[in-house]
Amino acid sequence: MNSSTIPAPAASAPIRVRIAPSPTGDPHVGTAYIGLINFIYARQNGGQFVLRIEDTDRARFVATSEQMIFDALRWLGLSWDEGPDVGGPYGPYRQSERTEIYRTHADLLLANGTAYRCFCTAEELEAARKQQMAAKLPPRYPASCRNLSEAQVAANLSDNKPFVIRMAVPTEGSTTFRDELRGDITFEHSNVDDQVLMKSDGFPTYHLANVVDDHLMHITDVIRAEEWISSTPKHVLLYQAFGWAAPRFWHMPLLRNIDKSKISKRKNPVSLVYYRQAGFLPEAVINFLGLMGGGMPSPTPVEIVNGAKEAEIFSLAEMIQRFEVPNIRLGGPVFDLTKLRWLNSEYLRALSPEAFFTALRDTILSDQYLRDISTLIQTRIETLGQFGELTGFFFRDDVMPTQEVFLPKKRTLEETLAFATEQLTLLEATDWTTEALEPALKQLGEAHTWSVKENFMLLRAILSGSTMSPPLLESLVVFGKARSLDRMRRFLETQKKLANARK
C-alpha cells in the first residue's frame, strides 16, 4: 500500500449516483446545485438517483431538517428513485439506522490491520496539537496509539477506557485517484492524517459511513463539491482496505460569492427555504443553478441574434437534453443574486395572469400566511383599511430602518451594530418558536447589559423598519427564520458599508 491507485467500476455498470445531505438546518443551495448535476447525469444515462440522509452528527442534528430537505428538493423538481421516504433495495437510507453496518465494517478493518483503536484523551490531543504548532508543524494526530501491543489494548478495554477507531494510513508512498474533471490527482501519504473512522459514541465519521454506504448502495459515480478532494485519498485507501473497487469521482467547482469567496450565508441567502418564501419560482432557481455548473452549451448564432440572455433560459427537461460534462468550468461559478432576480423576473413575466395570481396565492399571499398575520393584528386594528399600514413589512422584500429608528438614545452606532451582530449569531442557533426566542434574547441582553426594551426595539426596527409593529416575537415566527435572518444580514451589511463610506 505504499503507492496505490484503485480501479473504477466497470463501464457497463448501470449508473447510480447519490446526494447525501446532513439534516443540520435549512436545506442549502449547494445541496440543490450538486443534486441537480447528479440528477441530470442519472437521467441522461438511464440511471438511478439516490437520496441518502447523513445524520450521524447528532450534536448538530435538527429534527425538522430532513422533511425540509425533502420539500425543498421536490419543490425544485428533483425527485429521487431511492431514499428514506420512498424506500429502495439498498436501505435503510438514513445513516443513523445503519450504525450496526458501520461497526461490522470497522471490525473488519481492525481485523486486517488497516485500522486501530485510539485511546487518547481530548486533553492529550490538544497538548500534542499545541506542541506541533509551536514547532511550526502542521497539526495532525501523532499516532500515539498506532503501535500499542495487544496486551496494552486489552488492558485499556478492560479498564473501559473510551476509544475511537482510526485508519492506519501508510507512512510512506502516495495515493493517486482520477478526478473525471481534472485528471489524476496524487496525495503523499505524509500529508494524509490517521483519520477517525468510528467515534467514541459508536457513530461513524463521514469518511467510513460514506465509503461503506456508497459501496453497499452500488454507487458508480460520486459527484460532489471540490472541497472533498482532500478527503478523497482517505476514501481511496478505505476502498483498498476493504478490497473494493472505487466509484468514479467528479468534484464540482464550489459556488462563490461576488468576491470569489466560498458562498456563505453572510453574503448571500443560502437557504432554499428563503428563496421559496421570498417568492422565487422553482423554475428560475433550478435554471440559475444549471448555469452555475457551466455544463450547458454556448449559445448558437440564432440564439445570439435573438438575444444572448434568452439563451440562458431553459427548463429542467432542456438541461437533461443539452447538458454536457466537457462544458463544466472548473473556475468557481459566481452566485450572483442580481442575475437570479433577473431570471426570476423573466419567468414571472412569462406567466399567464391566472398563473401569476396562483403563484402569489401559493407564496406571500397564501391563506396560512395571511391567517397568521391577521391573528397578530386583530386586537390592534380599527378598520380593515389599516391592514396594509400595520403589516406592510411582512410583504416588502427590503426593509432598511434609519438611525433615528434603530439607534437607542444612549448607545453609539458601533456598539449597536456589534449587539445586532450578536443577535444574529444567537438567532441563527435558536429554535424558531416564541418559547425559545424570548429567553434566549433576554439572556443575551443581560450578558451585554442591554435592557429588554433596547434589545427588542432594535430587533423590531430591523425586522419592520419601525418602532411599532405587531408583537415582535410572534412576528418573527410568522415571517420565518430564513427571511428574518436574511433581513438582519442585509441590515448589517448596509450599515457597515455606510460606516465605511463615512470614514
C-alpha positions as a printed Julia matrix, in Angstrom:
503×3 Matrix{Float64}:
   0.0    0.0     0.0
   2.99   2.35   -0.4
   1.69   3.69   -3.7
  -1.85   2.99   -4.73
  -4.44   3.54   -7.41
  -7.83   1.9    -7.48
  -9.88   0.57  -10.39
 -13.14   2.3   -11.24
 -16.39   0.39  -11.68
 -16.92  -1.46  -14.93
 -18.0    0.82  -17.76
 -21.06  -1.37  -18.31
 -22.32  -1.0   -14.72
 -25.73   0.78  -14.52
 -25.2    4.4   -13.49
 -26.08   5.08   -9.86
 -25.46   8.47   -8.23
 -26.44   9.98   -4.91
 -26.62  13.1    -2.84
 -26.22  12.82    0.92
 -27.28  16.0     2.75
 -26.98  16.34    6.52
 -30.14  17.41    8.41
 -28.4   20.14   10.41
 -30.53  23.14    9.42
 -32.21  24.68    6.4
 -31.52  22.9     3.09
 -28.61  24.64    1.36
 -28.47  25.94   -2.22
 -25.22  23.97   -2.55
 -27.17  20.76   -1.92
 -29.54  21.67   -4.74
 -26.63  22.59   -7.04
 -24.85  19.27   -6.55
 -28.2   17.45   -6.54
 -29.06  18.95   -9.92
 -25.83  17.75  -11.53
 -26.34  14.25  -10.11
 -29.97  14.24  -11.25
 -29.08  15.3   -14.8
 -26.29  12.73  -15.06
 -28.59   9.95  -13.86
 -31.41  10.89  -16.22
 -29.09  11.28  -19.21
 -27.7    7.79  -18.65
 -30.88   5.96  -17.69
 -29.51   5.57  -14.18
 -30.75   5.86  -10.62
 -30.66   8.97   -8.42
 -30.42   8.15   -4.71
 -31.1   10.39   -1.71
 -29.3    9.39    1.48
 -29.57  11.26    4.78
 -26.25  11.57    6.61
 -27.49  12.15   10.16
 -24.65  10.75   12.25
 -23.62  14.21   13.54
 -26.02  14.09   16.47
 -24.69  17.28   18.04
 -25.87  19.34   15.04
 -28.93  17.25   14.17
 -32.16  19.24   13.62
 -35.29  17.12   13.82
 -37.28  19.14   11.28
 -34.47  19.44    8.75
 -35.0   16.13    6.96
 -38.54  16.98    5.86
 -37.36  20.44    4.83
 -34.76  18.8     2.58
 -37.43  16.59    1.01
 -39.77  19.53    0.46
 -37.11  21.84   -0.99
 -35.74  19.32   -3.48
 -39.21  18.31   -4.64
 -40.14  22.0    -4.97
 -37.24  22.29   -7.44
 -38.39  19.22   -9.37
 -35.54  16.96   -8.23
 -37.22  13.64   -7.46
 -35.22  10.61   -6.31
 -35.58   6.94   -7.18
 -34.47   5.63   -3.78
 -34.45   7.3    -0.38
 -35.71   7.31    3.19
 -39.28   8.2     2.25
 -39.6    6.11   -0.93
 -37.55   3.06    0.03
 -35.38   1.01   -2.29
 -33.37  -2.2    -2.46
 -30.31  -0.95   -0.54
 -31.84   0.72    2.5
 -32.1    1.92    5.1
 -31.23   5.31    3.64
 -30.67   7.13    6.94
 -27.19   6.62    8.32
 -28.46   6.65   11.92
 -30.31   3.44   11.04
 -27.16   1.77    9.69
 -24.85   2.01   12.71
 -24.54  -1.75   13.1
 -23.38  -1.99    9.49
 -20.6    0.51   10.19
 -19.5   -1.24   13.36
 -19.25  -4.54   11.49
 -17.12  -2.96    8.78
 -14.93  -1.14   11.32
 -14.28  -4.53   12.95
 -13.19  -5.87    9.56
 -10.58  -3.11    9.33
  -9.37  -3.79   12.87
  -9.02  -7.46   11.99
  -6.99  -6.89    8.84
  -4.74  -4.27   10.44
  -5.79  -1.27    8.37
  -7.36   0.42   11.43
  -6.6    0.62   15.14
  -8.13   1.75   18.43
  -7.03   5.13   19.76
  -7.43   5.79   23.49
  -6.0    9.33   23.52
  -7.99  11.86   25.55
  -9.09  15.24   24.24
  -6.56  16.88   26.58
  -3.7   14.75   25.22
  -4.65  15.55   21.64
  -4.87  19.26   22.39
  -1.43  19.23   24.05
   0.05  17.45   21.03
  -1.57  19.99   18.7
  -0.08  22.92   20.65
   3.37  21.33   20.55
   3.15  20.87   16.8
   2.03  24.45   16.27
   4.85  25.72   18.49
   7.27  23.73   16.34
   5.58  25.22   13.23
   4.45  21.78   12.11
   1.01  21.08   10.6
  -1.28  19.8    13.38
  -2.14  16.14   12.96
  -2.63  13.04   15.06
   0.8   11.93   16.39
   0.0    8.2    16.05
   0.41   7.7    19.8
  -1.79   4.58   19.85
  -0.88   3.18   16.46
   1.66   0.69   17.78
   0.05  -0.36   21.06
   0.58  -4.03   21.81
  -2.34  -6.43   22.03
  -1.8   -6.54   25.79
  -1.97  -2.75   26.09
  -5.16  -2.62   24.01
  -6.7   -5.42   26.1
  -5.79  -3.63   29.34
  -7.36  -0.36   28.12
 -10.51  -2.18   27.1
 -10.61  -3.95   30.45
 -10.42  -0.56   32.16
 -13.35   0.63   29.98
 -11.29   3.46   28.51
 -13.23   5.21   25.75
 -11.68   4.94   22.3
 -12.12   5.88   18.67
 -11.13   3.78   15.67
  -8.59   5.36   13.34
  -7.46   4.47    9.85
  -3.83   3.33    9.63
  -2.59   5.42    6.72
   0.65   4.09    5.15
   3.62   6.09    6.43
   5.31   6.15    3.02
   4.32   6.45   -0.62
   1.3    8.12   -2.16
  -2.25   7.55   -3.35
  -3.44   8.54   -6.8
  -7.03   8.78   -7.94
  -8.66  10.05  -11.1
 -10.94  13.06  -10.99
 -13.17  12.9   -14.08
 -12.97  16.69  -14.43
  -9.3   17.2   -13.52
  -7.41  14.03  -14.36
  -5.1   12.17  -11.99
  -4.51  13.68   -8.55
  -1.8   12.39   -6.2
  -1.51  12.85   -2.44
   1.62  11.91   -0.5
   0.76   9.73    2.5
   2.84  12.04    4.68
   0.08  14.62    4.15
  -2.82  12.28    5.0
  -3.82  12.0     8.66
  -4.85   8.83   10.51
  -8.49   9.77   10.2
 -11.06   8.84   12.86
 -13.48   6.28   11.39
 -15.65   5.47   14.41
 -16.26   7.95   17.21
 -16.35   7.02   20.87
 -20.15   7.36   20.85
 -20.39   4.45   18.42
 -21.32   6.6    15.44
 -19.15   6.62   12.3
 -17.47   9.67   10.88
 -18.37  10.86    7.41
 -15.4    9.04    5.88
 -16.26   5.49    6.95
 -20.03   5.83    6.5
 -19.6    7.47    3.11
 -17.41   4.71    1.71
 -19.41   1.81    3.19
 -22.72   3.26    2.02
 -21.52   4.09   -1.48
 -20.21   0.55   -1.9
 -23.26  -1.22   -0.47
 -25.6    1.03   -2.46
 -23.64   0.3    -5.67
 -22.88   3.97   -6.36
 -20.9    4.16   -9.61
 -20.19   7.92   -9.68
 -19.6   10.23   -6.73
 -20.39  13.75   -7.92
 -19.73  16.21   -5.1
 -18.16  19.6    -4.33
 -14.44  20.17   -4.81
 -13.94  20.75   -1.08
 -13.94  16.94   -0.75
 -10.87  16.49   -2.97
  -8.53  16.48    0.03
 -10.63  13.73    1.66
 -10.66  11.51   -1.41
  -7.27   9.81   -0.78
  -8.63   8.67    2.61
 -11.64   7.22    0.83
  -9.47   5.56   -1.81
  -7.37   3.94    0.94
 -10.55   2.71    2.61
 -11.78   1.14   -0.62
  -8.43  -0.56   -0.92
  -8.51  -1.71    2.72
 -11.86  -3.38    2.1
 -10.75  -4.78   -1.25
 -13.47  -2.91   -3.15
 -13.44  -1.08   -6.48
 -13.88   2.66   -6.04
 -16.54   4.69   -7.85
 -15.63   7.38  -10.35
 -15.07  10.77   -8.67
 -16.33  14.09  -10.03
 -15.56  17.19   -7.97
 -17.68  20.14   -9.0
 -16.39  23.7    -8.55
 -17.7   25.46   -5.46
 -20.31  28.18   -5.67
 -18.7   31.56   -4.99
 -19.76  34.98   -3.77
 -19.17  38.01   -5.99
 -15.75  38.48   -4.32
 -14.86  34.84   -5.24
 -15.01  33.66   -1.62
 -16.89  30.42   -0.9
 -20.61  31.07   -0.84
 -21.77  31.78    2.7
 -24.87  33.0     4.47
 -23.0   36.17    5.45
 -23.04  37.42    1.85
 -25.91  35.56    0.16
 -29.03  33.79    1.35
 -28.08  30.11    1.14
 -31.31  28.59    2.46
 -33.62  27.11   -0.16
 -36.44  27.88    2.28
 -35.61  31.58    1.9
 -35.92  31.5    -1.88
 -39.24  29.69   -1.71
 -40.71  32.03    0.91
 -39.35  35.16   -0.77
 -41.27  34.41   -3.95
 -38.68  32.96   -6.31
 -40.12  30.45   -8.75
 -38.6   26.95   -8.65
 -38.11  27.03  -12.42
 -35.98  30.17  -12.07
 -33.89  28.77   -9.21
 -33.18  25.47  -10.97
 -32.36  27.35  -14.2
 -29.95  29.56  -12.26
 -28.24  26.59  -10.61
 -27.91  24.95  -14.02
 -25.98  27.98  -15.22
 -23.67  27.63  -12.22
 -22.29  24.28  -13.34
 -21.35  25.62  -16.74
 -22.47  22.4   -18.41
 -24.85  23.99  -20.85
 -23.6   24.58  -24.42
 -22.68  28.05  -25.64
 -25.46  29.99  -27.37
 -25.93  29.2   -31.05
 -25.74  32.03  -33.63
 -29.54  32.01  -33.84
 -29.86  32.35  -30.1
 -27.35  35.19  -30.05
 -29.3   37.02  -32.76
 -32.45  36.65  -30.68
 -30.63  37.89  -27.6
 -27.84  36.2   -25.65
 -29.79  36.41  -22.41
 -32.62  34.35  -23.88
 -30.13  31.52  -24.41
 -29.67  31.37  -20.63
 -33.31  30.46  -20.02
 -34.01  26.75  -20.12
 -36.13  24.17  -18.34
 -35.01  21.15  -16.36
 -36.02  18.95  -19.31
 -33.83  21.05  -21.62
 -30.94  20.74  -19.18
 -31.23  16.96  -19.27
 -31.24  17.09  -23.05
 -28.38  19.56  -23.57
 -26.1   19.45  -20.5
 -22.58  18.27  -21.4
 -19.82  17.36  -18.95
 -17.0   18.85  -21.12
 -18.67  22.25  -20.75
 -18.26  22.28  -16.96
 -15.99  25.14  -15.94
 -13.58  24.49  -13.07
 -13.41  28.14  -12.08
 -15.76  28.83   -9.17
 -19.17  29.89  -10.53
 -20.4   33.17   -9.07
 -23.71  33.05   -7.23
 -24.95  36.41   -8.48
 -28.23  37.27   -6.78
 -28.82  40.09   -9.27
 -28.79  37.57  -12.1
 -31.13  35.24  -10.21
 -33.56  38.1    -9.71
 -33.4   38.87  -13.42
 -34.08  35.23  -14.27
 -36.98  35.14  -11.84
 -38.45  38.28  -13.36
 -38.3   36.68  -16.82
 -40.18  33.65  -15.57
 -42.74  35.8   -13.75
 -43.42  37.92  -16.82
 -43.89  34.79  -18.91
 -46.72  33.54  -16.66
 -50.33  33.98  -17.67
 -52.28  36.38  -15.43
 -54.03  33.42  -13.81
 -50.73  31.59  -13.2
 -49.18  34.77  -11.78
 -52.12  35.15   -9.37
 -51.77  31.5    -8.38
 -48.05  31.99   -7.71
 -48.85  34.92   -5.42
 -51.51  32.94   -3.57
 -49.14  30.0    -3.15
 -46.41  32.11   -1.53
 -46.66  35.55    0.04
 -50.46  35.7    -0.2
 -51.18  32.17    0.93
 -54.16  31.56    3.18
 -51.93  30.36    6.0
 -49.6   33.37    5.85
 -52.5   35.82    5.78
 -54.25  33.96    8.59
 -51.13  34.08   10.77
 -50.64  37.79   10.15
 -54.31  38.57   10.77
 -54.11  36.89   14.17
 -51.29  39.26   15.16
 -53.12  42.5    14.33
 -56.78  41.82   15.1
 -56.66  43.46   18.53
 -54.66  46.46   17.21
 -56.72  47.45   14.19
 -59.56  49.97   13.95
 -60.53  49.49   10.29
 -59.69  46.82    7.75
 -58.15  49.59    5.68
 -55.3   49.79    8.19
 -54.19  46.27    7.36
 -51.52  47.47    4.91
 -50.15  50.08    7.32
 -49.71  47.56   10.14
 -48.4   44.66    8.1
 -46.5   46.17    5.17
 -43.14  44.85    6.35
 -44.41  41.26    6.04
 -44.73  41.72    2.28
 -41.8   44.0     1.45
 -38.63  42.46    0.11
 -36.3   45.07    1.61
 -36.7   46.99    4.86
 -33.97  49.36    5.98
 -34.55  51.47    9.11
 -32.83  54.82    9.55
 -30.55  55.53   12.52
 -33.35  57.56   14.08
 -35.41  54.36   14.2
 -32.9   51.67   15.2
 -30.31  53.53   17.32
 -31.15  53.59   21.08
 -30.73  57.01   22.67
 -27.84  56.1    24.96
 -26.0   53.8    22.54
 -23.34  54.51   19.92
 -23.66  53.26   16.38
 -20.66  50.96   16.85
 -21.99  49.21   19.95
 -25.46  48.95   18.42
 -24.17  47.22   15.3
 -21.98  44.99   17.47
 -25.02  43.96   19.52
 -27.1   43.4    16.36
 -24.34  41.05   15.18
 -24.63  39.17   18.48
 -28.4   38.99   17.99
 -27.91  37.49   14.53
 -25.46  34.87   15.81
 -27.85  33.91   18.58
 -30.9   33.71   16.32
 -29.08  31.52   13.83
 -28.69  28.88   16.54
 -32.08  29.25   18.24
 -35.25  27.24   17.64
 -37.77  29.44   15.85
 -40.5   29.5    18.47
 -41.55  32.24   20.85
 -40.84  29.87   23.74
 -37.2   29.57   22.64
 -36.65  33.09   21.28
 -37.77  35.08   24.33
 -35.44  33.63   26.99
 -32.52  33.43   24.55
 -32.81  37.11   23.6
 -33.28  38.19   27.21
 -30.23  36.23   28.3
 -28.2   37.85   25.5
 -29.32  41.29   26.63
 -28.35  40.6    30.24
 -24.93  39.35   29.16
 -24.28  42.61   27.28
 -26.16  44.93   29.69
 -28.84  45.79   27.15
 -32.3   46.33   28.57
 -35.19  44.28   27.23
 -36.64  47.47   25.72
 -33.41  48.32   23.87
 -32.88  44.73   22.82
 -36.35  44.14   21.43
 -36.7   47.61   19.94
 -33.53  47.17   17.9
 -34.75  43.83   16.58
 -38.19  45.3    15.87
 -36.62  48.14   13.89
 -34.53  45.74   11.8
 -37.5   43.49   11.06
 -40.2   46.1    10.43
 -38.33  49.35    9.77
 -40.37  50.97   12.54
 -40.54  51.3    16.31
 -44.1   49.96   16.18
 -45.28  46.6    14.92
 -47.43  43.64   15.9
 -45.91  41.54   18.72
 -42.22  41.16   17.91
 -41.53  37.51   18.67
 -44.75  36.32   17.06
 -43.93  38.47   14.02
 -40.51  36.82   13.72
 -42.12  33.38   13.82
 -44.68  34.28   11.14
 -42.11  35.97    8.88
 -39.94  32.86    9.14
 -36.4   32.18   10.22
 -34.8   32.24    6.76
 -36.27  35.61    5.77
 -35.76  37.15    9.22
 -32.07  36.24    9.26
 -31.64  37.48    5.69
 -33.21  40.8     6.7
 -30.79  41.1     9.61
 -27.78  40.27    7.42
 -28.8   42.85    4.84
 -29.22  45.44    7.59
 -25.75  44.78    8.98
 -24.12  44.72    5.56
 -25.75  48.04    4.6
 -24.8   49.73    7.87
 -21.2   48.55    7.61
 -20.98  49.95    4.07
 -22.39  53.27    5.25
 -19.94  53.35    8.16
 -17.0   52.7     5.84
 -18.2   55.42    3.47
 -18.21  57.92    6.34
 -14.58  57.22    7.21
